[in-house]
Amino acid sequence: MLIVTVPTIEGRAIDAYLGVVTGEVILGADMFRDVFSAIRDIVGGRSAAYERELERARGIALQEMAERASELGGDAMVGVDLDDETVGQGSMQMASASGTAVRLG
C-alpha cells in the first residue's frame, strides 16, 4: 500500500475517496528502560530503548491503518499524519496514524 503525507500522488489519479482511517497502538515500557531513561535524563543523551519502542509503535499504527484502508478497498493512503505521546506517567508510548483511504485509477 502506498502511504503518503501529501494530499495527492504525483502521476496517479484518485478514483475514489473511501474515508478517514486510523491506526493506534499503546506500548508499555518495562521498568529497566524507565530506570535507564531516567539516568539518561540526568546525564544527557538519547534513550535508544525508547526510540526503538517509538519506532515500533509507529510501524504498528501504520500497519493497522493500511489494513483498515485495504478492508475498504483502498490501495493507497493520502494526507497521512503521525502522532505520538507518552501516557501513563511516562510508562507507555502511544502512536497513532490517520489519513484518507483512496482507490487509485
N, C-alpha and C positions, 0 to 999 in steps of 0.2 A: 504494500500500500504506500502510495506517495503521500508524504506528510510535509506540509509547508506552512510557514508562519505568515505568508503573504496572502492576499485575497484572490489571486488568480495564479494560473500555471501557464507560464510562457509557452506559446505554441500549441496549447491544448484548449479546446472549447469545453465549457462546463454545460452538460446537457440537463442536469437536474440537481437542485439543492435538496438534500434529503433531511436536513435538520441538524441541530446542535447535538453533539455527543460529548461525553466526558469520560474520563478515567481517573480514579482516585486510589491512593494507597497510603496507609499509615504503617510505618515500620518502627518497631520498638528497638531502642539501643540497649545493649547489655551494660551491666554495672562496670565492667572493666573499661569499656570505651568511655563511659561517663567519667571515671576516675582519671584516665589518661587525657581526656579532653580538658578536664579541669586543670590538670598540670600544664597542659599546653597554653591554656588561657593565662596562667600566671607567668610562665617563662616566654610566651610568644610563640608564634609559628602556626603552621596549619595542622589540622587534625585529619590525617589521611583516612582514618577509620570512618569518620563521619562523612567525609567526601565520597568515599566508596558507597556508603549506605544511601546517600542522597542520589548518587548516580543510578544506583539500583532501583530506588523508588521511582525516579523519573522514567526509567525504562519500562517498569511495570505499568505505570499510569499511561504511557504512550501506547503500550501493547493493548491494554484494556480498551482504550479509546478506539484504536484501529479495529479491534474485534467487534465493537458495537457498531462502527460505521459499516463494516462488512455485512453484518446482520441486516442492515437497512438497504443493502445492495450497492453500497458505495465502493469506489475503487481509489478514492483519494480524500484527503482532508485539507481544507484551506483555512487560513486565519487561525492557526493553532497557537494557543497561549499556554505556557508552562508556569506553574506557580508552586512554591514550596515554603514551608514554615515549620517551626519547631512547636510541638504541642506537648501537653502534659509535663510542664516544668522542665522542658528540655530532654525528657526521656524518650520522646518519639519524634520521628520525622514524617511529615506529611508532604506528598507531592500530588499535584493534580494537573491534568491536561484537558483542554477543551478546544473545540473547533467545529467547523461545519463539514459534515459529510457530503460529498458530491459524487456524481457519476459523470465521468468524462466521455466526451464524444470521440 
